[in-house]
Amino acid sequence: MLKKISVDQLTLGMHLKEFCGSWMEHPFWRNGFVINDHKDIASILASSIKEVWIDSSLGLDIAVGVVALSETDSAQQVEADLRRMAAIEKRISPVSLSEEMSRASLIVSRSKLAVASMFNEARMGQAINTTGAQRMVDEISDSIARNPGALISLARLKTADDYTYMHSVAVCALMIALAKQLQIDEKLTRSLGVAGLLHDLGKAAMPMEVLNKPGKLTDAEFDIIKSHPQKGYEMLLGGANVEDITLDVCLHHHEKMDGSGYPKHLNGHEISLYAKMGAVCDVYDAITSNRPYKAGWDPAESLRKMMEWTQGHFDPQVFQAFVRSLGIYPIGSLVRLSSGRIGIVTEQTAKSLLAPIVKVFYSTKIDMRILPEIIDLSRPGSTEKIVAREDPDKWHFPDLNELWSGKS
């Protein structure tokens, strides 16, 4: 029997089926577990969650004489209740990058910890249940709907220690943004988000000394890494509630249009749209992120390089949609304006892919930093335009990330 109870009725031994609230409001990355630690109850009581669903057939029931808030035998009724609550609470409307930054930062932080927990459980041989992942994806998708640039850009910032987990979060966000650009329906878009989140699960089976090696891999080590799509696929096959899309993207996100990819060496017509999407999102995040053995490339330069690879590597139509989802000059791109000033792209505009919002902070005419100024290149009457990409390695500006993220 499924029963909705107040959180102050929770006791050890109860099987917690669902939290009645946003994934961001409670400290657990998933539902569906038996409460066996007083700390778990204390964490729930300290959160903003007021009600939960328990499954009395899998754990302890409420005390005799205590009345539940609601009872049902149907999991579908529980889902309907949660959807109704979510619809009441959810108010999604577009906001500026600066408005979304703080919430996106929290989502990224929580998601990174959740993905780390998922990978650790996979390493220990525990079955993956994607229900918890879906709640992460819902929060990420809502952030993308409010302002796609905030979370996508923040997820690009990684350390060597958290690269694998943050990469999963970033690919999830990129997949959702790309799906929206391709006008894929909302339900399928969120399924693609889950696929992006879990596409690299096989990395959990890789030897840490190989996965985190700071230098170039040997041929033997690269062969080991190339086994991660198959390993992840096998892990997901043993999981619960895993959709075919997730299996497909996990297994085939390293396939290439010319058949030179792995593990199956599929040609373009043999690769699904979803795996083609995963390939683009995976490569973009990988090459724009700092790694132990190389610094990440500038976002705009990364798109330029990927354009050169399109014929053999990526599906051209998928790649073009990907560029439209990010902009020709994605957030964080270093650019030179026609005035000779150098700035960093802080936000896209609806009017033109070539006319984003730029924060200028350096003058090449006087060869020195200037007071930062925000310029909307799409504004009527604007005399400025982007004339070139600039290489960050050439300029060595120490605060580029702070400049585009609004922290400077």
Secondary structure as GFF3:
##gff-version 3
##sequence-region A 1 408
A	DSSP	beta_strand	2	6	.	.	.	ID=ss1
A	DSSP	three_ten_helix	7	9	.	.	.	ID=ss2
A	DSSP	beta_strand	15	19	.	.	.	ID=ss3
A	DSSP	three_ten_helix	23	25	.	.	.	ID=ss4
A	DSSP	beta_strand	33	34	.	.	.	ID=ss5
A	DSSP	alpha_helix	38	46	.	.	.	ID=ss6
A	DSSP	beta_strand	51	55	.	.	.	ID=ss7
A	DSSP	beta_strand	70	72	.	.	.	ID=ss8
A	DSSP	alpha_helix	75	89	.	.	.	ID=ss9
A	DSSP	alpha_helix	97	123	.	.	.	ID=ss10
A	DSSP	alpha_helix	130	146	.	.	.	ID=ss11
A	DSSP	alpha_helix	148	155	.	.	.	ID=ss12
A	DSSP	alpha_helix	163	181	.	.	.	ID=ss13
A	DSSP	alpha_helix	186	198	.	.	.	ID=ss14
A	DSSP	three_ten_helix	201	205	.	.	.	ID=ss15
A	DSSP	alpha_helix	208	211	.	.	.	ID=ss16
A	DSSP	alpha_helix	219	225	.	.	.	ID=ss17
A	DSSP	alpha_helix	228	237	.	.	.	ID=ss18
A	DSSP	alpha_helix	244	252	.	.	.	ID=ss19
A	DSSP	three_ten_helix	268	270	.	.	.	ID=ss20
A	DSSP	alpha_helix	273	288	.	.	.	ID=ss21
A	DSSP	alpha_helix	299	309	.	.	.	ID=ss22
A	DSSP	alpha_helix	316	326	.	.	.	ID=ss23
A	DSSP	beta_strand	334	337	.	.	.	ID=ss24
A	DSSP	beta_strand	341	347	.	.	.	ID=ss25
A	DSSP	beta_strand	357	363	.	.	.	ID=ss26
A	DSSP	beta_strand	368	376	.	.	.	ID=ss27
A	DSSP	beta_strand	386	389	.	.	.	ID=ss28
A	DSSP	alpha_helix	392	395	.	.	.	ID=ss29
A	DSSP	alpha_helix	400	405	.	.	.	ID=ss30
###
